[in-house]
Amino acid sequence: MNPRTSLDPVTVDLRLLSSLDVATLDTVGGTLGELDYPVAGAPTGRALVDSYLRRAPDSAWALFRGGAPAGVFAVVPYLELAGTMQTSTYLAHAARGTGLNTAVKRAAITAARTGSLPLYSSVHHANTRSLAATRRLFVSIEPVQVAERMTGRLAWRFELSDPWAQLTNGPVHQGLIDQLGATFRRPALQAA
Ligand SMILES: CC(C)(COP(=O)(O)OP(=O)(O)OC[C@H]1O[C@@H](n2cnc3c(N)ncnc32)[C@H](O)[C@@H]1OP(=O)(O)O)[C@@H](O)C(=O)NCCC(=O)NCCS
């Protein structure tokens, strides 16, 4: 059985970080521990949680599987391109390679396309795992290499909401799509 295609949608649960109490935020952050790949410049899971709460309180979630924290996912303004958003993900080690990333990203991309939200992924040029994970979402996609002004880094930019970039076949998690779609329709995100 391929774990990437057998993910049980019932066990995937996105909980808004801003709805969680401090003890749960501590647990989520603690599960991630020290980040092996610093996201948003945060050295620890708890710092990343705080960063998301500051920057995207309405579109940052803790990911739970089987009731246990498995990572964080946020849609934050993509400062390189005015009026657009980008995904940001950090999974606990045990949650990597399980299909969780694919399920959440596929749902986010579908919801963004339905809601006409310009959604990007910007991946550091040396983050080979994230690059492979993003590529494998699509039948084919041509990212653009850019020198980002805001971060000063060389990155591969994927236009996730490009309707011509066909998603690979896989399970559809309608509950996730609906949840993310409702968030993407909020005026705060549409006006970013
Ligand atoms: C990036 C991340 C969200 C991807 O989720 P994931 O569950 O690990 O991704 P997947 O398992 O779906 O895909 C990973 C792919 O990379 C491959 N891979 C694994 N390690 C790799 C490495 N060191 N170099 C290149 N490819 C690698 C896997 O084989 C897989 O490709 P395949 O399906 O063709 O075999 C997760 O790894 C993570 O949280 N990493 C740390 C934080 C991070 O880098 N976030 C992204 C910032 S842009």
The ligand as a Tripos MOL2 file, in Angstrom:
@<TRIPOS>MOLECULE
LIG
   48    50     1     0     0
SMALL
NO_CHARGES

@<TRIPOS>ATOM
      1 C1          9.1750   20.0280    2.5770 C.3       1 LIG1
      2 C2          8.1850   19.0800    3.2290 C.3       1 LIG1
      3 C3          6.9290   19.8510    3.6340 C.3       1 LIG1
      4 C4          7.7930   18.0350    2.1560 C.3       1 LIG1
      5 O1          6.9350   17.0730    2.6970 O.3       1 LIG1
      6 P1          7.3320   15.5030    2.5440 P.3       1 LIG1
      7 O2          6.2380   14.7060    3.1520 O.co2     1 LIG1
      8 O3          8.6980   15.3420    3.1070 O.co2     1 LIG1
      9 O4          7.3600   15.3790    0.9540 O.3       1 LIG1
     10 P2          7.0860   14.0950    0.0520 P.3       1 LIG1
     11 O5          7.4640   12.8650    0.8150 O.co2     1 LIG1
     12 O6          5.7150   14.1670   -0.5150 O.co2     1 LIG1
     13 O7          8.0700   14.3230   -1.1600 O.3       1 LIG1
     14 C5          9.4520   14.3800   -0.9260 C.3       1 LIG1
     15 C6         10.1720   13.9550   -2.1700 C.3       1 LIG1
     16 O8         11.5620   14.2640   -2.0060 O.3       1 LIG1
     17 C7         12.3420   13.0820   -2.1180 C.3       1 LIG1
     18 N1         13.4370   13.2950   -1.1960 N.ar      1 LIG1
     19 C8         13.5590   12.9150    0.0750 C.ar      1 LIG1
     20 N2         14.7050   13.3740    0.5890 N.ar      1 LIG1
     21 C9         15.3330   14.0540   -0.3970 C.ar      1 LIG1
     22 C10        16.5430   14.7530   -0.5010 C.ar      1 LIG1
     23 N3         17.3800   14.8690    0.5490 N.pl3     1 LIG1
     24 N4         16.8560   15.3180   -1.6860 N.ar      1 LIG1
     25 C11        16.0410   15.2320   -2.7410 C.ar      1 LIG1
     26 N5         14.8440   14.6010   -2.6980 N.ar      1 LIG1
     27 C12        14.5090   14.0080   -1.5330 C.ar      1 LIG1
     28 C13        11.3900   11.9740   -1.7660 C.3       1 LIG1
     29 O9         11.8350   10.7420   -2.2940 O.3       1 LIG1
     30 C14        10.1210   12.4720   -2.4260 C.3       1 LIG1
     31 O10        10.1560   12.3310   -3.8300 O.3       1 LIG1
     32 P3          9.4570   11.0990   -4.5980 P.3       1 LIG1
     33 O11         8.0330   11.1270   -4.2310 O.co2     1 LIG1
     34 O12         9.6630   11.3970   -6.0520 O.co2     1 LIG1
     35 O13        10.1400    9.8780   -4.1100 O.co2     1 LIG1
     36 C15         8.7940   18.3740    4.4780 C.3       1 LIG1
     37 O14         9.8710   17.5520    4.0710 O.3       1 LIG1
     38 C16         9.2760   19.3530    5.5250 C.2       1 LIG1
     39 O15         8.4980   19.7900    6.3760 O.2       1 LIG1
     40 N6         10.5920   19.7100    5.4680 N.am      1 LIG1
     41 C17        11.2140   20.6670    6.4020 C.3       1 LIG1
     42 C18        10.7050   22.0990    6.2020 C.3       1 LIG1
     43 C19        10.7890   22.5960    4.7860 C.2       1 LIG1
     44 O16        11.7730   22.4050    4.0860 O.2       1 LIG1
     45 N7          9.6940   23.2640    4.3520 N.am      1 LIG1
     46 C20         9.5670   23.8080    3.0170 C.3       1 LIG1
     47 C21        10.1650   25.1640    2.8990 C.3       1 LIG1
     48 S1         10.0160   25.7600    1.2140 S.3       1 LIG1
@<TRIPOS>BOND
     1     1     2 1
     2     2     3 1
     3     2     4 1
     4     2    36 1
     5     4     5 1
     6     5     6 1
     7     6     7 2
     8     6     8 1
     9     6     9 1
    10     9    10 1
    11    10    11 2
    12    10    12 1
    13    10    13 1
    14    13    14 1
    15    14    15 1
    16    15    16 1
    17    15    30 1
    18    16    17 1
    19    17    18 1
    20    17    28 1
    21    18    19 ar
    22    18    27 ar
    23    19    20 ar
    24    20    21 ar
    25    21    22 ar
    26    21    27 ar
    27    22    23 1
    28    22    24 ar
    29    24    25 ar
    30    25    26 ar
    31    26    27 ar
    32    28    29 1
    33    28    30 1
    34    30    31 1
    35    31    32 1
    36    32    33 2
    37    32    34 1
    38    32    35 1
    39    36    37 1
    40    36    38 1
    41    38    39 2
    42    38    40 1
    43    40    41 1
    44    41    42 1
    45    42    43 1
    46    43    44 2
    47    43    45 1
    48    45    46 1
    49    46    47 1
    50    47    48 1
@<TRIPOS>SUBSTRUCTURE
     1 LIG1         1 GROUP 0 **** ****
